[in-house]
Amino acid sequence: MSAAFVHGVGTSRFGRQPGVGAPALVQQAVTEALDDAGVGDVRELDAVFAGTVFGAPGTAQRALQLLGITGVPILTFENACATSSTALHEARHAVLSGRFRRVLCLGVETMTLHFSGPITPEETDVEGRAGLALPGVYAMVASRYEHLYGLEPKALAAVSVKNRRHGALNPRAQHGAEVTAEEVLASRMVADPLTLLQCCDISDAATAAVIGGERGVGRDVRIAASALRSGELWDHRSTQPWGYELMARVAGDAWQEAGIGPEDVDLFEVHDAFTIGEITATEALGIAEPGGGCDLVLSGHTALGGRQPVNPSGGLLSRGHPLGATGLAQVAEAVWQVRGEAGARQVEGARVAAVETMGGGTAGIDGNGCVVVVLGG
Amino acid sequence: MSTTTGDPRPRVRTGPDGVAVLGWRCTGCGYPVAQQVLTCPLCREPVADSAFSPEGEVWASTCLRVRVPGHTPPYAVAYVVLDDGPRVLVRTPGDRPLPPASRARVTGTSETGDLVAVPAEEES
């Protein structure tokens, strides 16, 4: 197989919905993805590559049986926030290698079963035992970034304002209200310098994508490249904020495989779990030079209507963050954009999209895993 | 979240010469680590017990102002790169994070087991 394609995508509703279990969320997402792919018979699926971070053993099988998806290999991946994008990366290679003709990718998370506040690293890690919850991890990123390059609060606020403006155009967004920079900066401080409106919310949701070979269907979106790595040791020798070097390395792999650079991409969906995450991601992807991420967002370059919109979906800040489902949510947005099906938030003339998902939480390394996917072209 | 494993946080030794942060150092390449390892993660050579300087440079810092299970906000934290040693996560007094590139000194551990550091000039 010379190329793998996304045949269809789907998502459940996003939100804090503790009364809705994983099986119901999965049915919503998979039904939409199968319909979108034109798969009328689940026997056309050769395998399922699922992902969940906090789900119980058997989460995927328990849900999929209700859709009649049984008897095929069902594999479950875990790679922190990059869980379902890891599943997609592996599914793509399974199709390219000829191991499977068509793979259903699935991400599902019921965050409200596990958390009521910020996500905390495992207590087996120093950070987890010391109470450095994920907002604190990213606040440390902001602190280091400020030391290296300078960081104005208005740049952080601009990320939130932009993405929430985009999210207001996305009917699937968990938080679809626009905010002002003043409101962002005046909202409750969570971890200096990150205020509440700079932090994504947890979410219960499922996402799905059908991956297969070329079949001559115009709506199918080619996966031009995908790259995956886990972080190197991140220790006293490191100068860069957490995650930066991993993102940059993975992005370099993806650009090399795709044969294009960031300047050739029409839109990006990146991991804006916290505002500083988008700023560092835009630099690591090469959209801006190191230290240039603040000017990039303040210039309007990354807003809808700008040269290269970043997070036209509204990002995690608007959509919410169902960890194991987030990667495929980003991919779904990229697919809709490249097809021209993104409605009011459509990026005009979008042909090529890139997705970056950063998964972290393990102490001592530069990230559990990062995935960059290039779609279309 | 609960755990049944040992506390991963570094420990200190207090003696006539003051406080030292305990850890390990590779006998081959000198790589310092604050968490117990069987062999050096860089070169696979054996490691030996080591006592690191309590002083170092603040690498990054913040203050958590949101409730985290088991912890009472606000609490300030910092990564400190110990002189010729590993980078460690410390609690710092008050709710104003220590500025990166400033000097800090580990003075001991808190009642809850975290390394505690203060601005270096306060200890001298």
Interface residues (C-beta under 8 A of the other chain):
Chain A: G117 P118 T120 E122 E123 T124 D125 V126 E127 G128 R129 A130 G131 L132 A133 P135 G136 A139 M140 V141 A142 S143 R144 E146 H147 R188 M189 V190 A191 D192 P193 L233 D235 H236 S238 P241 A363 G364
Chain B: M1 S2 T3 T5 D7 P8 R9 P10 P32 V33 A34 Q35 P41 L42 W59 A60 S61 T62 C63 L64 R65 V66 R67 V68 P69 G70 H71 Y75 V77 Y79 V81 L82 G85 P86 R87 V88 L89 R91 P97 P100 A101 G113 D114
